[in-house]
Amino acid sequence: MRLFSDVWKSNDGFDWRMVTNFAPWGARRSFGYAEYNGYIWIFGGVDDESAQLYNDIWRSKDGVNWELVLKHAPWSPRAVTNMAPVFDGYMWIVGGDSLEAPANANWHKTRTSKGLNDVWRSRDGKNWELMLASVAPLPELVLLS
């Protein structure tokens, strides 16, 4: 799998322009992202080439110049797998995936998915508060016709 760290922008969603080919946060997939307080934010993610999961946090005002806000957030490294929602003046990290594999094994063939269901929030990207260590699963819904 080939991963990238390029950043593109568009005013209309049809015409796109690359603003950088190599952002400093490196090639990854399944990262969280948000627009908050005038910044683009990137949270965590995974590099399949190196079997590396991240819990770093980056931000940029223009998509070209990036600032490392936190090298290791208090939440575990993860594939965030969703947009990091902004609600009530906070950025939120809701669950994710730990993608585990046995030591010295082929990452692409042996990794397993371990879902995470913790909930974190932050106003500044540096200070994170654990809101729920584990979200209770939703009850099974039965639809009657």
DSSP file (Angstrom, degrees, kcal/mol; ACC not computed):
  #  RESIDUE AA STRUCTURE BP1 BP2  ACC     N-H-->O    O-->H-N    N-H-->O    O-->H-N    TCO  KAPPA ALPHA  PHI   PSI    X-CA   Y-CA   Z-CA
    1    1 A M              0   0    0      0, 0.0     2,-0.6     0, 0.0    48,-0.0   0.000 360.0 360.0 360.0 135.1    0.0    0.0    0.0
    2    2 A R        -     0   0    0     46,-0.0     2,-0.3    47,-0.0     0, 0.0  -0.881 360.0-166.3-102.5 123.4    1.4    3.4   -0.9
    3    3 A L        -     0   0    0     -2,-0.6     2,-0.3    24,-0.1    24,-0.2  -0.750   2.4-159.2-108.5 157.1    0.7    6.2    1.6
    4    4 A F        -     0   0    0     24,-0.4    24,-1.4    -2,-0.3    18,-0.1  -0.835  23.9-158.9-130.7 165.4    1.1    9.9    1.1
    5    5 A S  B     +a   22   0A   0     16,-0.6    18,-2.9    -2,-0.3    21,-0.2  -0.078  50.8 132.4-132.1  33.0    1.5   13.1    3.1
    6    6 A D        -     0   0    0     16,-0.2     2,-0.4    13,-0.0    15,-0.2  -0.490  42.5-149.6 -84.7 157.2    0.3   15.6    0.5
    7    7 A V  E     -B   20   0B   0     13,-2.7    12,-3.0    -2,-0.2    13,-1.5  -0.995  14.0-175.6-131.2 132.4   -2.2   18.3    1.2
    8    8 A W  E     -B   18   0B   0     -2,-0.4     2,-0.3    10,-0.3    10,-0.2  -0.859   5.1-161.1-124.1 156.9   -4.6   19.7   -1.3
    9    9 A K  E     -B   17   0B   0      8,-2.3     8,-2.4    -2,-0.3     2,-0.3  -0.978   6.6-178.1-139.1 156.7   -7.2   22.6   -1.2
   10   10 A S  E     -B   16   0B   0     -2,-0.3     6,-0.1     6,-0.2    -2,-0.0  -0.993  23.0-156.2-150.0 144.0  -10.2   23.6   -3.2
   11   11 A N  S    S+     0   0    0      4,-0.5     5,-0.1    -2,-0.3    -1,-0.1   0.665 101.3  20.2 -89.8 -20.1  -12.6   26.5   -3.1
   12   12 A D  S    S-     0   0    0      3,-0.5     4,-0.1     0, 0.0    -1,-0.1   0.447 100.7-112.7-130.3  -2.9  -15.5   24.6   -4.8
   13   13 A G  S    S+     0   0    0      2,-0.4     3,-0.1     1,-0.1    -3,-0.0   0.419 105.8  70.3  83.0  -2.8  -14.7   20.9   -4.4
   14   14 A F  S    S+     0   0    0      1,-0.3     2,-0.6     0, 0.0    -1,-0.1   0.763  90.4  51.5-110.3 -46.2  -14.2   20.4   -8.1
   15   15 A D  S    S-     0   0    0      2,-0.0    -4,-0.5     0, 0.0    -3,-0.5  -0.865  73.1-171.3-100.6 119.8  -10.9   22.2   -8.8
   16   16 A W  E     -B   10   0B   0     -2,-0.6     2,-0.4    -6,-0.1    -6,-0.2  -0.849  11.0-167.1-116.1 146.3   -8.0   21.1   -6.5
   17   17 A R  E     -B    9   0B   0     -8,-2.4    -8,-2.3    -2,-0.3     2,-0.3  -0.998  23.1-126.5-132.5 130.0   -4.5   22.5   -6.0
   18   18 A M  E     -B    8   0B   0     -2,-0.4   -10,-0.3   -10,-0.2     3,-0.1  -0.593  22.3-177.8 -73.8 131.1   -1.7   20.8   -4.2
   19   19 A V  E    S+     0   0B   0    -12,-3.0     2,-0.3     1,-0.4   -11,-0.2   0.675  72.0   4.7-102.5 -23.9   -0.3   23.0   -1.5
   20   20 A T  E     -B    7   0B   0    -13,-1.5   -13,-2.7     1,-0.1    -1,-0.4  -0.949  49.2-159.6-156.9 144.1    2.4   20.6   -0.3
   21   21 A N  S    S+     0   0    0     -2,-0.3   -16,-0.6   -15,-0.2     2,-0.3   0.712  91.3  34.0 -90.9 -24.7    3.6   17.2   -1.5
   22   22 A F  B     -a    5   0A   0    -18,-0.1    -1,-0.2   -16,-0.1   -16,-0.2  -0.742  69.6-169.1-137.6  86.9    5.3   16.2    1.8
   23   23 A A    >   -     0   0    0    -18,-2.9     3,-1.7    -2,-0.3    42,-0.1  -0.470  33.8-117.9 -70.0 148.5    3.8   17.5    5.0
   24   24 A P  T 3  S+     0   0    0      0, 0.0    -1,-0.1     0, 0.0     3,-0.1   0.651 106.4  74.8 -68.0 -14.0    6.0   16.9    8.1
   25   25 A W  T 3  S-     0   0    0    -20,-0.1    31,-0.1     1,-0.1    -2,-0.0   0.609 100.0-135.7 -75.2  -8.4    3.6   14.6    9.8
   26   26 A G    <   -     0   0    0     -3,-1.7     2,-0.2   -21,-0.2    -1,-0.1   0.180  33.0 -38.8  81.9 164.3    4.6   11.9    7.3
   27   27 A A  S    S+     0   0    0    -24,-0.2     2,-0.3    -3,-0.1   -22,-0.2  -0.412  76.7 133.8 -65.2 128.9    2.7    9.4    5.1
   28   28 A R        -     0   0    0    -24,-1.4   -24,-0.4    -2,-0.2     2,-0.3  -0.976  36.5-146.2-164.6 168.6   -0.2    7.8    6.9
   29   29 A R  B    S+C   46   0C   0     17,-2.5    17,-2.5    -2,-0.3    52,-0.0  -0.850  71.3  38.6-134.6 173.0   -3.8    6.8    6.6
   30   30 A S  S    S+     0   0    0     -2,-0.3    50,-1.9    15,-0.2    51,-0.7   0.870  74.7 151.9  52.2  45.9   -6.8    6.7    9.0
   31   31 A F        -     0   0    0     48,-0.2    13,-0.2    49,-0.2     2,-0.2  -0.713  46.0-115.7 -98.1 155.9   -6.0    9.8   10.9
   32   32 A G  E     -D   43   0C   0     11,-2.9    11,-2.4    -2,-0.3     2,-0.3  -0.560  35.0-173.2 -82.8 156.7   -8.5   12.1   12.6
   33   33 A Y  E     +D   42   0C   0     49,-0.5    51,-2.2     9,-0.2     2,-0.3  -0.992   9.9 168.0-150.1 154.0   -8.9   15.6   11.3
   34   34 A A  E     -D   41   0C   0      7,-1.5     7,-3.0    -2,-0.3     2,-0.5  -0.983  32.3-130.1-157.2 160.8  -10.8   18.7   12.2
   35   35 A E  E     +D   40   0C   0     -2,-0.3     2,-0.3     5,-0.2     5,-0.2  -0.993  45.1 156.3-113.4 121.9  -11.1   22.4   11.5
   36   36 A Y  E >   -D   39   0C   0      3,-2.3     3,-1.6    -2,-0.5    -2,-0.1  -0.971  57.6  -8.7-154.4 129.9  -11.0   24.2   14.8
   37   37 A N  T 3  S-     0   0    0     -2,-0.3     3,-0.1     1,-0.3    -1,-0.0   0.835 128.4 -50.4  51.4  40.4  -10.0   27.8   15.9
   38   38 A G  T 3  S+     0   0    0      1,-0.3     2,-0.3    23,-0.0    -1,-0.3   0.566 118.0 104.4  80.9   8.8   -8.7   28.7   12.4
   39   39 A Y  E <   -D   36   0C   0     -3,-1.6    -3,-2.3    23,-0.1     2,-0.5  -0.876  67.6-131.1-120.6 153.5   -6.5   25.6   12.1
   40   40 A I  E     -DE  35  60C   0     20,-3.2    20,-1.9    -2,-0.3     2,-0.4  -0.895  34.3-156.6 -91.8 131.9   -6.6   22.3   10.3
   41   41 A W  E     -DE  34  59C   0     -7,-3.0    -7,-1.5    -2,-0.5     2,-0.4  -0.904  13.1-164.4-116.7 142.6   -5.8   19.6   12.8
   42   42 A I  E     -DE  33  58C   0     16,-2.4    16,-2.3    -2,-0.4     2,-0.4  -0.994   9.5-169.3-124.4 131.8   -4.4   16.0   12.2
   43   43 A F  E     -DE  32  57C   0    -11,-2.4   -11,-2.9    -2,-0.4    37,-0.3  -0.983  43.5 -52.6-126.9 124.0   -4.7   13.4   15.0
   44   44 A G  E     +     0   0C   0     12,-2.6     2,-0.2    -2,-0.4    11,-0.2  -0.020  60.8 158.8  57.5-151.6   -3.0    9.9   15.1
   45   45 A G  E     - E   0  54C   0     33,-2.7     9,-2.7     9,-0.8     2,-0.4  -0.713  35.5 -86.4 122.6-173.1   -3.2    7.5   12.2
   46   46 A V  E     -CE  29  53C   0    -17,-2.5   -17,-2.5    -2,-0.2     2,-0.6  -0.994  12.0-152.1-140.3 142.5   -1.3    4.5   10.9
   47   47 A D  E  >> - E   0  52C   0      5,-2.9     5,-1.8    -2,-0.4     4,-1.0  -0.943  10.3-169.8-111.1 105.4    1.6    3.9    8.6
   48   48 A D  T  45S+     0   0    0     -2,-0.6    -1,-0.1     1,-0.2    60,-0.1   0.769  82.0  64.5 -67.1 -25.8    1.2    0.4    7.0
   49   49 A E  T  45S+     0   0    0      1,-0.2    -1,-0.2    -3,-0.1    58,-0.1   0.891 119.2  22.2 -65.6 -38.6    4.7    0.5    5.5
   50   50 A S  T  45S-     0   0    0     -3,-0.5    -1,-0.2     2,-0.1    -2,-0.2   0.378 102.7-120.9-109.0   2.4    6.3    0.5    9.0
   51   51 A A  T  <5 +     0   0    0     -4,-1.0     2,-0.5     1,-0.2    -3,-0.2   0.868  62.1 153.1  57.6  38.3    3.4   -1.0   11.0
   52   52 A Q  E   < -E   47   0C   0     -5,-1.8    -5,-2.9     2,-0.0     2,-0.4  -0.862  33.0-161.7-105.3 128.7    3.4    2.2   13.1
   53   53 A L  E     -E   46   0C   0     -2,-0.5     2,-0.3    -7,-0.2    -7,-0.2  -0.850  16.1-151.0-101.9 146.0    0.4    3.7   14.9
   54   54 A Y  E     +E   45   0C   0     -9,-2.7    24,-2.2    24,-0.4    -9,-0.8  -0.836  30.3 179.4-118.9 153.5    0.5    7.3   16.0
   55   55 A N  E     +     0   0C   0     16,-0.4    18,-2.9    -2,-0.3    20,-0.1  -0.118  48.7 126.8-134.8  35.4   -1.0    9.5   18.7
   56   56 A D  E     -     0   0C   0     16,-0.2   -12,-2.6   -31,-0.1     2,-0.4  -0.460  48.3-142.7 -88.6 165.1    0.6   12.7   17.6
   57   57 A I  E     +EF  43  70C   0     13,-2.4    12,-2.5   -14,-0.2    13,-1.6  -0.996  18.9 177.5-135.0 128.0   -1.2   16.0   17.0
   58   58 A W  E     -EF  42  68C   0    -16,-2.3   -16,-2.4    -2,-0.4     2,-0.3  -0.895   4.5-170.5-125.9 154.2   -0.4   18.5   14.2
   59   59 A R  E     -EF  41  67C   0      8,-1.9     8,-2.8    -2,-0.3     2,-0.3  -0.991   4.6-179.2-145.7 156.4   -2.0   21.8   13.1
   60   60 A S  E     -EF  40  66C   0    -20,-1.9   -20,-3.2    -2,-0.3     6,-0.1  -0.992  24.1-155.6-151.7 145.0   -1.7   24.3   10.3
   61   61 A K  S    S+     0   0    0      4,-0.5    -1,-0.1    -2,-0.3     5,-0.1   0.704 101.8  19.6 -88.7 -24.2   -3.3   27.5    9.3
   62   62 A D  S    S-     0   0    0      3,-0.5     4,-0.1   -22,-0.1    -1,-0.1   0.443  98.7-114.3-128.0  -1.7   -2.6   27.1    5.6
   63   63 A G  S    S+     0   0    0      2,-0.4     3,-0.1   -23,-0.1   -44,-0.1   0.309 106.4  71.4  82.3 -10.6   -1.9   23.4    4.9
   64   64 A V  S    S+     0   0    0      1,-0.2     2,-0.6   -41,-0.1    -1,-0.1   0.835  91.1  50.7-100.0 -50.6    1.7   24.2    4.0
   65   65 A N  S    S-     0   0    0    -42,-0.1    -4,-0.5   -41,-0.0    -3,-0.5  -0.834  73.7-170.6 -98.8 115.6    3.3   25.1    7.4
   66   66 A W  E     -F   60   0C   0     -2,-0.6     2,-0.4    -6,-0.1    -6,-0.2  -0.839  10.3-157.1-112.5 143.5    2.6   22.5   10.1
   67   67 A E  E     -F   59   0C   0     -8,-2.8    -8,-1.9    -2,-0.4     2,-0.7  -0.971  19.1-131.0-119.3 129.0    3.3   22.7   13.8
   68   68 A L  E     +F   58   0C   0     -2,-0.4   -10,-0.2   -10,-0.2     3,-0.2  -0.717  27.6 178.1 -76.4 114.6    3.7   19.6   16.0
   69   69 A V  E     +     0   0C   0    -12,-2.5     2,-0.3    -2,-0.7   -11,-0.2   0.870  69.0   2.4 -86.0 -41.9    1.4   20.3   18.9
   70   70 A L  E     -F   57   0C   0    -13,-1.6   -13,-2.4     1,-0.1    -1,-0.3  -0.946  52.6-159.8-152.0 123.8    1.9   17.1   20.8
   71   71 A K  S    S+     0   0    0     -2,-0.3   -16,-0.4     1,-0.3     2,-0.4   0.878  91.8  18.9 -72.3 -37.7    4.3   14.2   20.0
   72   72 A H  S    S-     0   0    0    -16,-0.1    -1,-0.3   -18,-0.1   -16,-0.2  -0.871  74.9-157.3-138.4 103.3    2.3   11.7   22.2
   73   73 A A        -     0   0    0    -18,-2.9    54,-0.1    -2,-0.4    53,-0.1  -0.315  33.7-109.9 -68.2 160.8   -1.2   12.5   23.3
   74   74 A P  S    S+     0   0    0      0, 0.0     2,-0.2     0, 0.0    -1,-0.1   0.700  97.8  86.4 -69.7 -17.6   -2.5   10.7   26.4
   75   75 A W  S    S-     0   0    0    -20,-0.1    -2,-0.1     1,-0.1     3,-0.1  -0.579  94.7 -95.7 -81.0 150.5   -4.8    8.6   24.3
   76   76 A S        -     0   0    0     -2,-0.2    -1,-0.1     1,-0.1   -22,-0.1  -0.200  47.4 -86.7 -65.3 152.1   -3.3    5.4   22.9
   77   77 A P        +     0   0    0      0, 0.0     2,-0.3     0, 0.0   -22,-0.3  -0.304  67.8 153.3 -56.4 142.5   -1.9    5.3   19.4
   78   78 A R        -     0   0    0    -24,-2.2   -33,-2.7   -33,-0.2     2,-0.8  -0.998  57.7-103.9-165.5 157.4   -4.6    4.5   16.9
   79   79 A A  B     -G   97   0D   0     18,-2.8    18,-1.7    -2,-0.3   -48,-0.2  -0.880  36.0-160.0 -82.9 115.5   -6.2    4.6   13.5
   80   80 A V        -     0   0    0    -50,-1.9   -49,-0.2    -2,-0.8    -1,-0.2   0.867   8.5-167.6 -73.3 -35.4   -8.8    7.3   14.3
   81   81 A T        +     0   0    0    -51,-0.7     2,-0.3    -3,-0.1   -50,-0.1   0.552  55.5  53.7  63.7  12.5  -10.9    6.3   11.3
   82   82 A N  S    S-     0   0    0    -52,-0.1   -49,-0.5     3,-0.0     2,-0.2  -0.989  93.8 -78.2-160.7 168.6  -13.2    9.3   11.5
   83   83 A M        -     0   0    0     -2,-0.3   -49,-0.2   -51,-0.2   -51,-0.1  -0.544  48.1-120.3 -67.8 138.0  -13.4   13.0   11.5
   84   84 A A        -     0   0    0    -51,-2.2   -49,-0.2    -2,-0.2     9,-0.1  -0.741  36.6-132.8 -80.6 109.8  -12.6   14.4   15.0
   85   85 A P        -     0   0    0      0, 0.0     7,-2.4     0, 0.0     2,-0.5  -0.263   8.5-143.5 -68.7 150.8  -15.8   16.2   15.8
   86   86 A V  E     +H   91   0D   0      5,-0.2     2,-0.3   -51,-0.1     5,-0.2  -0.970  34.6 155.5-110.7 124.2  -15.9   19.7   17.2
   87   87 A F  E >   -H   90   0D   0      3,-2.2     3,-1.5    -2,-0.5     0, 0.0  -0.983  57.9  -0.9-152.8 136.3  -18.7   20.2   19.7
   88   88 A D  T 3  S-     0   0    0     -2,-0.3     3,-0.1     1,-0.3    -1,-0.0   0.803 129.3 -52.2  56.9  34.5  -19.3   22.6   22.7
   89   89 A G  T 3  S+     0   0    0      1,-0.3     2,-0.3    34,-0.0    -1,-0.3   0.625 118.5  99.8  80.6  13.9  -15.9   24.3   22.2
   90   90 A Y  E <   -H   87   0D   0     -3,-1.5    -3,-2.2    34,-0.0     2,-0.4  -0.923  67.9-130.2-128.6 153.7  -13.9   21.1   22.2
   91   91 A M  E     -HI  86 122D   0     31,-3.1    31,-2.0    -2,-0.3     2,-0.4  -0.848  34.2-151.6 -93.1 142.4  -12.2   18.8   19.7
   92   92 A W  E     - I   0 121D   0     -7,-2.4     2,-0.5    -2,-0.4    29,-0.2  -0.932  18.6-160.4-122.6 140.2  -13.2   15.1   20.4
   93   93 A I  E     - I   0 120D   0     27,-2.1    27,-2.6    -2,-0.4     2,-0.6  -0.988  16.9-172.4-112.9 119.9  -11.5   11.8   19.8
   94   94 A V  E     - I   0 119D   0     -2,-0.5    25,-0.2    25,-0.2    22,-0.1  -0.908  46.5 -61.1-120.9 103.1  -14.1    9.0   19.9
   95   95 A G  E     +     0   0D   0     23,-3.1     2,-0.3    -2,-0.6    22,-0.2  -0.177  58.2 173.7  63.7-151.6  -12.7    5.5   19.7
   96   96 A G  E     - I   0 116D   0     20,-1.3    20,-2.5   -15,-0.1     2,-0.4  -0.976  35.1 -68.7 142.1-154.5  -10.6    4.2   16.9
   97   97 A D  E     -GI  79 115D   0    -18,-1.7   -18,-2.8    -2,-0.3    18,-0.2  -0.999  18.0-159.5-143.6 134.5   -8.7    1.0   16.1
   98   98 A S        -     0   0    0     16,-2.3    17,-0.1    -2,-0.4    15,-0.1   0.651  23.2-155.5 -91.5 -15.5   -5.5   -0.4   17.6
   99   99 A L        -     0   0    0     15,-0.1     2,-0.3     1,-0.1    14,-0.2   0.903  19.1-165.5  41.5  80.9   -4.6   -2.7   14.7
  100  100 A E  B     +K  112   0E   0     12,-1.9    12,-3.9    10,-0.1    -1,-0.1  -0.671  15.6 178.6-100.1 151.3   -2.4   -5.2   16.5
  101  101 A A        -     0   0    0     10,-0.3    10,-0.1    -2,-0.3     3,-0.1  -0.988  36.4 -96.7-145.7 148.7    0.0   -7.9   15.1
  102  102 A P    >   -     0   0    0      0, 0.0     3,-1.6     0, 0.0     8,-0.1  -0.297  56.1 -86.5 -61.6 150.3    2.3  -10.5   16.7
  103  103 A A  T 3  S+     0   0    0      1,-0.3     3,-0.1     3,-0.0     0, 0.0  -0.288 111.6   7.9 -57.8 141.0    5.9   -9.4   17.1
  104  104 A N  T 3  S+     0   0    0      1,-0.2    -1,-0.3    -3,-0.1     2,-0.2   0.653 102.2 128.5  60.2  19.4    8.1  -10.2   14.0
  105  105 A A  S <  S-     0   0    0     -3,-1.6     2,-0.8     1,-0.1    -1,-0.2  -0.583  75.0 -87.9 -98.1 165.0    5.0  -11.1   12.0
  106  106 A N    >>  -     0   0    0     -2,-0.2     4,-2.5     1,-0.2     3,-0.8  -0.639  36.3-153.3 -73.4 110.8    4.0   -9.9    8.6
  107  107 A W  H 3> S+     0   0    0     -2,-0.8     4,-1.3     1,-0.3    -1,-0.2   0.864  90.9  51.8 -54.4 -42.1    1.9   -6.8    9.4
  108  108 A H  H 34 S+     0   0    0      1,-0.2    -1,-0.3     2,-0.2    -2,-0.1   0.785 119.1  34.0 -70.9 -27.1   -0.2   -7.0    6.3
  109  109 A K  H <4 S+     0   0    0     -3,-0.8    -2,-0.2     1,-0.1    -1,-0.2   0.725 125.3  34.4-100.4 -24.5   -1.1  -10.6    6.8
  110  110 A T  H  < S+     0   0    0     -4,-2.5    -3,-0.2    -8,-0.1    -2,-0.2   0.487  79.7 119.8-115.2  -3.4   -1.5  -11.0   10.5
  111  111 A R     <  -     0   0    0     -4,-1.3     2,-0.3    -5,-0.3   -10,-0.3  -0.317  43.5-159.1 -66.8 147.2   -2.8   -7.7   11.9
  112  112 A T  B     -K  100   0E   0    -12,-3.9   -12,-1.9   -14,-0.0     2,-0.6  -0.888  17.3-118.0-122.5 156.7   -6.0   -7.8   13.8
  113  113 A S        -     0   0    0     -2,-0.3     2,-0.6   -14,-0.2   -16,-0.0  -0.832  25.0-176.5 -98.3 125.1   -8.4   -5.1   14.5
  114  114 A K        -     0   0    0     -2,-0.6   -16,-2.3     2,-0.0   -15,-0.1  -0.920  22.3-139.9-121.5 104.3   -9.1   -4.2   18.1
  115  115 A G  E     -I   97   0D   0     -2,-0.6     2,-0.4   -18,-0.2   -18,-0.3  -0.317  10.2-149.6 -64.9 141.7  -11.7   -1.5   18.3
  116  116 A L  E     -I   96   0D   0    -20,-2.5   -20,-1.3   -22,-0.1    18,-0.1  -0.884  13.9-176.4-109.5 143.0  -11.3    1.2   20.9
  117  117 A N  E     +     0   0D   0     -2,-0.4    18,-1.7    16,-0.3     2,-0.2  -0.066  37.3 123.7-134.9  37.9  -14.3    2.9   22.5
  118  118 A D  E     -     0   0D   0     16,-0.2   -23,-3.1    13,-0.0     2,-0.4  -0.565  47.9-142.1 -91.1 162.9  -12.8    5.6   24.7
  119  119 A V  E     +IJ  94 132D   0     13,-2.6    12,-2.8   -25,-0.2    13,-1.6  -0.992  20.8 175.0-132.6 126.5  -13.8    9.3   24.5
  120  120 A W  E     -IJ  93 130D   0    -27,-2.6   -27,-2.1    -2,-0.4     2,-0.3  -0.890   7.2-166.7-126.6 155.4  -11.4   12.3   24.9
  121  121 A R  E     +IJ  92 129D   0      8,-1.8     8,-2.7    -2,-0.3     2,-0.3  -0.990   6.2 177.6-143.4 155.2  -11.7   16.0   24.5
  122  122 A S  E     -I   91   0D   0    -31,-2.0   -31,-3.1    -2,-0.3     6,-0.1  -0.989  24.2-160.5-153.5 145.1   -9.4   19.1   24.3
  123  123 A R  S    S+     0   0    0      4,-0.5    -1,-0.1    -2,-0.3     5,-0.1   0.663  99.9  22.9 -93.6 -22.3   -9.7   22.8   23.7
  124  124 A D  S    S-     0   0    0      3,-0.4     4,-0.1   -33,-0.1   -34,-0.0   0.436  98.5-115.9-127.5  -1.8   -6.1   23.3   22.7
  125  125 A G  S    S+     0   0    0      2,-0.3     3,-0.1   -34,-0.1   -56,-0.0   0.291 105.1  71.3  81.5 -11.5   -4.8   20.0   21.3
  126  126 A K  S    S+     0   0    0      1,-0.2     2,-0.7   -53,-0.1    -1,-0.1   0.787  90.8  52.3-101.8 -39.0   -2.2   19.8   24.2
  127  127 A N  S    S-     0   0    0    -54,-0.1    -4,-0.5   -53,-0.0    -3,-0.4  -0.894  70.7-173.0-108.1 113.7   -4.4   19.1   27.2
  128  128 A W        -     0   0    0     -2,-0.7     2,-0.5    -6,-0.1    -6,-0.2  -0.858   9.7-156.5-112.1 141.1   -6.7   16.2   26.8
  129  129 A E  E     -J  121   0D   0     -8,-2.7    -8,-1.8    -2,-0.4     2,-0.6  -0.966  17.7-131.3-118.6 126.8   -9.4   15.0   29.2
  130  130 A L  E     +J  120   0D   0     -2,-0.5   -10,-0.2   -10,-0.2     3,-0.2  -0.669  27.9 174.7 -76.2 118.4  -10.7   11.5   29.3
  131  131 A M  E    S+     0   0D   0    -12,-2.8     2,-0.3    -2,-0.6   -11,-0.2   0.844  70.1   8.1 -93.2 -41.0  -14.4   11.7   29.3
  132  132 A L  E     -J  119   0D   0    -13,-1.6   -13,-2.6     1,-0.1    -1,-0.3  -0.972  53.1-161.2-143.7 126.0  -15.3    8.0   29.1
  133  133 A A  S    S+     0   0    0     -2,-0.3     2,-0.3     1,-0.3   -16,-0.3   0.800  89.0   8.6 -74.0 -28.1  -12.8    5.1   29.4
  134  134 A S  S    S-     0   0    0    -16,-0.1     2,-0.5   -18,-0.1    -1,-0.3  -0.925  70.4-141.0-155.9 125.8  -15.3    2.8   27.7
  135  135 A V        -     0   0    0    -18,-1.7     3,-0.1    -2,-0.3    -3,-0.0  -0.750  31.0-117.6 -87.2 130.5  -18.6    3.5   26.0
  136  136 A A        -     0   0    0     -2,-0.5    -1,-0.0     1,-0.1    -2,-0.0  -0.419  36.2-105.0 -64.9 139.5  -21.3    0.9   26.7
  137  137 A P        -     0   0    0      0, 0.0    -1,-0.1     0, 0.0     3,-0.1  -0.324  38.3-103.5 -64.2 149.6  -22.4   -0.8   23.6
  138  138 A L        -     0   0    0      1,-0.1     3,-0.1    -3,-0.1    -3,-0.0  -0.440  42.0-101.9 -69.4 145.6  -25.8    0.2   22.2
  139  139 A P        -     0   0    0      0, 0.0     2,-0.2     0, 0.0    -1,-0.1  -0.357  45.3 -94.2 -65.7 151.5  -28.5   -2.3   22.9
  140  140 A E        -     0   0    0     -3,-0.1     2,-0.4     1,-0.1     0, 0.0  -0.469  39.6-138.5 -68.2 133.4  -29.5   -4.5   20.0
  141  141 A L        -     0   0    0     -2,-0.2     2,-0.6    -3,-0.1    -1,-0.1  -0.782  10.9-158.2 -95.9 136.1  -32.4   -3.1   18.0
  142  142 A V        -     0   0    0     -2,-0.4     2,-0.5     2,-0.0    -2,-0.0  -0.962   6.2-155.7-115.3 120.6  -35.1   -5.3   16.8
  143  143 A L        -     0   0    0     -2,-0.6     2,-0.4     2,-0.0    -2,-0.0  -0.841   6.4-159.4 -98.8 128.0  -37.1   -4.1   13.9
  144  144 A L              0   0    0     -2,-0.5    -2,-0.0     1,-0.1     0, 0.0  -0.860 360.0 360.0-104.7 138.0  -40.6   -5.5   13.5
  145  145 A S              0   0    0     -2,-0.4    -1,-0.1     0, 0.0    -2,-0.0   0.402 360.0 360.0-115.8 360.0  -42.4   -5.4   10.2
